[in-house]
Amino acid sequence: MKPGYVRPLDLKRGCVDMTHGAGGRAMVQLIAELFARHLGNEYLGQGNDGAVLPAPTISGKGGKLVMATDSHVVSPLFFPGGDIGCLSVHGTINDVAVMGATPLYLAAGFILEEGFPLADLARIVESMAKAAREAGVPVVTGDTKVVERGKGDGIFITTTGVGVLPEGRDIGGAKARPGDAILVSGNLGDHGVAIMSRRENLSFDAPIASDTAALHGLVAALLETGADIRALRDPTRGGLAATLNEIATQSGVGMILREKDIPVNPVVAAACEFLGLDPLCVANEGKLVCICADVDAERVLATMRAHPLGANAALIGSVSADDHHFVQLTTMLGGRRIVDWLAGDQLPRIC
Amino acid sequence: MKPGYVRPLDLKRGCVDMTHGAGGRAMVQLIAELFARHLGNEYLGQGNDGAVLPAPTISGKGGKLVMATDSHVVSPLFFPGGDIGCLSVHGTINDVAVMGATPLYLAAGFILEEGFPLADLARIVESMAKAAREAGVPVVTGDTKVVERGKGDGIFITTTGVGVLPEGRDIGGAKARPGDAILVSGNLGDHGVAIMSRRENLSFDAPIASDTAALHGLVAALLETGADIRALRDPTRGGLAATLNEIATQSGVGMILREKDIPVNPVVAAACEFLGLDPLCVANEGKLVCICADVDAERVLATMRAHPLGANAALIGSVSADDHHFVQLTTMLGGRRIVDWLAGDQLPRIC
């Protein structure tokens, strides 16, 4: 036995303490007994400061790298339909996928607060591992830091994803053109309302669960159709409103949406009314916005609806020529209003 | 003018507020006026959820990807010789470089605390930008989240690096063999003591500054010698003691160091004595540990010493056959002691 041997982690009653981030034996133990145990794969198992990874697609056929990062600070950590663990896997996979790339690898940086229960940490890491396994995108390297009690909030997780983009595929927020169709892959606002209802201790007749999901399979299905897809986005923070305003600005276009065609779960719509939220500004974590050539809209819609994550997909409007880059909504009553992105902070720490 | 126009950020007196992380107009403004302004490059400028990047070396010659991530929570944020900004760039570049890879791209995730002064944020982002520019490794994508006052500690930065590793190069902690030489590229303990002295408000006759630096140039110089390099590491948290114990465990070997040959700045040594620290356990942020074939040791040493970051490099010991995987030190007085890694937390939040 080496000097300084320590007992196995108490994953039932133990807590994170400052030694778990100090680079010594306790940190090595936390990595071995918790992170490696759940997330373990051949890359993470290399045990070096970084992971050495094959780059098969790139070496074979040319292509480009795609890299995306997302820090996750969602509160509460556990919510109906998910937790910060699976969310941090899905969120970054989606950021890579909406570039049209195939996500290959994830890195995860953990900032833990002293006193955080190891049982909660284990539950979160298990959830990450399950999400990564189901998505087929391994967590290949990681880092753990610990901050003193009161200097953090339980756990923050920053994930970074790397993917490959085939040569010639060019999808991005600056590609929308007047006349293009705008589609969403399903009901809007589920994630944000699930978080808010948990935070405010609200319950509804029908439970509202986060839609957190990895969208790369759905993206691949859309790309396989050969449709002329201009832009893909997952409308997270700021919801559909922020996403479409971003694209409108990047592309120098306007957009006109039809309120009647925008899918929102009636329970979510009622909750939004109660909470004073606009479902168009509420975060989603498993929905796709797709802008494509109008001629391909029906094909894209049919492909979305045939996918398990796109059952409620809808064609919700079209891109317009507009020097003001306004996103406008034709309301149920036939009027028009501007869909602005939020200036303030309707929903803090939603992801 | 679009509705909801906001005034330019007040970078002198302004503070981070919750809207800066909400996905709306305020966040877009923070990104444009602060992050993009300093860190801006063609990749960051794409403005999508991820960056599309060329993968030139890989497509041309085969090779592998290397990926490393590090969350930075150093306290204080500004310290002699550096700050959390440049540290977060150097730390991750070094993690990629010690794998023998050429660092290509960085991603950065920011977790900001409500109320954090924008002037400090700007200073930190400028420092990141300078470090990235000097290293030739751009920050290509990023993310910003804001947590409520009291739920963070000013700023945490998670950086992730991607690099390329030429086919056939195989460097790692599991490659050390009995008889190999152990070298360090310079004085140990500067970073940790600089942080601790600032934290404890100590001043010394001669100022002690952090050694924070990007080591990829030094690593490249060592690799160019053609020496048989088994393992490279930057001895950060836990210092040389943790790094060598990790390698000893991974490789299934022991190590014997000569105390008299281990370079420590006398002022740092005195400070360590005063603070009750062991310089071998104190973090470095710009030093390299190199384990190479004994026959190549002098060549590696000369190359280190010829490099600006290796002036005080030294040959400090050798790898031994030892089933216990002990790292041992022959002291100045001729005795031997075991150099264990820390079980506790000597220096919290050092990086």
Interface residues (C-beta under 8 A of the other chain):
Chain A: K2 P3 G4 V6 D17 M18 T19 G21 A22 G23 G24 R25 A26 M27 V28 Q46 G47 N48 D49 G50 A51 V52 L53 P54 A55 I58 S59 G62 G63 K64 L65 V66 M67 A68 T69 D70 S71 H72 V73 N94 D95 V96 V98 M99 A101 Y105 A107 A108 G109 F110 I111 V140 T141 G142 D143 T144 K145 V146 V147 E148 G150 K151 G152 D153 F156 T158 T160 G161 V162 G163 L165 G172 G173 A174 R233 D234 T236 R237 G238 G239 A242 E246 Q250 A283 H324 H325 F326 I338 D340 W341 L342 A343 G344 D345 Q346 L347 P348 R349
Chain B: K2 P3 G4 V6 D17 M18 T19 G21 A22 G23 G24 R25 A26 M27 V28 Q46 G47 N48 D49 G50 A51 V52 L53 P54 A55 I58 S59 G62 G63 K64 L65 V66 M67 A68 T69 D70 S71 H72 V73 N94 D95 V96 V98 M99 A101 Y105 A107 A108 G109 F110 I111 V140 T141 G142 D143 T144 K145 V146 V147 E148 G150 K151 G152 D153 F156 T158 T160 G161 V162 G163 L165 G172 G173 A174 R233 D234 T236 R237 G238 G239 A242 E246 Q250 A283 H324 H325 F326 I338 D340 W341 L342 A343 G344 D345 Q346 L347 P348 R349
